Amino acid sequence: GEDVEQSLFLSVREGDSSVINCTYTDSSSTYLYWYKQEPGAGLQLLTYIFSNMDMKQDQRLTVLLNKKDKHLSLRIADTQTGDSAIYFCAERKSNDYKLSFGAGTTVTVRA
Amino acid sequence: NAGVMQNPRHLVRRRGQEARLRCSPMKGHSHVYWYRQLPEEGLKFMVYLQKENIIDESGMPKERFSAEFPKEGPSILRIQQVVRGDSAAYFCASSSPGLASYEQYFGPGTRLTVT
């Protein structure tokens, strides 16, 4: 199976908070990332967190890391229509450089 | 500061032809990574290169695929004798050496269609 797993779809009302979840399997993962992909576009690095951190906040984005459960989440506050996209969780293992991606969560923001 | 550039953005090839995909990393970046995204899947690592060196090609198919990153010019991903299963989006990412190497920035991708 995949090393990184995400739910496939999330629908949220404009102005509400979105929470996108991700689980990974390798406890040696050093860096965990969130990327955003809009239709027909490349991946935009949104944020990342080191494995020695529990939380990271950057404007409307909050990343929470639960190392014990190998669970990563991305919270988007005050979700806007421009937040509609596919969000990818990725991990980078220690002593490695390549990223392993989940299949992506498609977030749809409805008015 | 221009981001990672890839061309062409879209490429159509008939079965048996060759496909050449180009990637120019961000200014100051000397590490290049290629990933492939099949429809409705996440990205899969293919190859990691530094200037004139292939560091890790563990994700590359053993046949028909090759990559290079010459001293001058862009990185090239080459697919010989393409088959329908090669249809995918191919993304290049770059990073700087040293402490910031964990930040990989992606280009817009090349969408390859094999007919």
Chai-1 contact restraints between the chains, C-beta under 6 A:
chainA,res_idxA,chainB,res_idxB,connection_type,confidence,min_distance_angstrom,max_distance_angstrom,comment,restraint_id
A,Y31,B,Y102,contact,1.0,0.0,6.0,A-B,restraint_1
A,A41,B,P108,contact,1.0,0.0,6.0,A-B,restraint_2
A,G42,B,F106,contact,1.0,0.0,6.0,A-B,restraint_3
A,G42,B,G107,contact,1.0,0.0,6.0,A-B,restraint_4
A,G42,B,P108,contact,1.0,0.0,6.0,A-B,restraint_5
A,G42,B,G109,contact,1.0,0.0,6.0,A-B,restraint_6
A,L43,B,F106,contact,1.0,0.0,6.0,A-B,restraint_7
A,F88,B,G42,contact,1.0,0.0,6.0,A-B,restraint_8
A,K98,B,F45,contact,1.0,0.0,6.0,A-B,restraint_9
A,F101,B,G42,contact,1.0,0.0,6.0,A-B,restraint_10
A,F101,B,L43,contact,1.0,0.0,6.0,A-B,restraint_11
A,G102,B,G42,contact,1.0,0.0,6.0,A-B,restraint_12
A,A103,B,E41,contact,1.0,0.0,6.0,A-B,restraint_13
A,A103,B,G42,contact,1.0,0.0,6.0,A-B,restraint_14
A,G104,B,G42,contact,1.0,0.0,6.0,A-B,restraint_15
